């Protein structure tokens, strides 16, 4: 599993969750720090390129700042 972390506005979290849920089996989005607005997108093996393309497209619609996050769930 590959994880990507982004800082997003709280108002955009639900929108992103609904869009990413439509790509069932490709990813799982979780909030890792609600106060700071940090989300984790865990990408399943074989879908990294597709999800990176989708995230780039979403980033043109919703401000998403890539960020670093230390996470034991994604240290494979």
C-alpha positions, 0 to 999 in steps of 0.5 A: 500500500502507498500512502499520500498525505494532504492538507485540505480545508475542512469544507473539502474533506467530505467532497473528497471522501465522496469522490474517492469512494467512487473509486472503490477498491483503489483507495481508502481516504482517512482523516489523520489530524482533523484539527490540522486538516490532514488526510491520508489516501492509502492507495492499493497496489497496482493503482498508484499511477491511476490515483496519482493522475486522479489526485492531480486532477482533483488538486486543480479543483480543490486546494490540496497541499501535499504534506509529510506525515509519520504513520505506522500504518503506511511504513511497508 
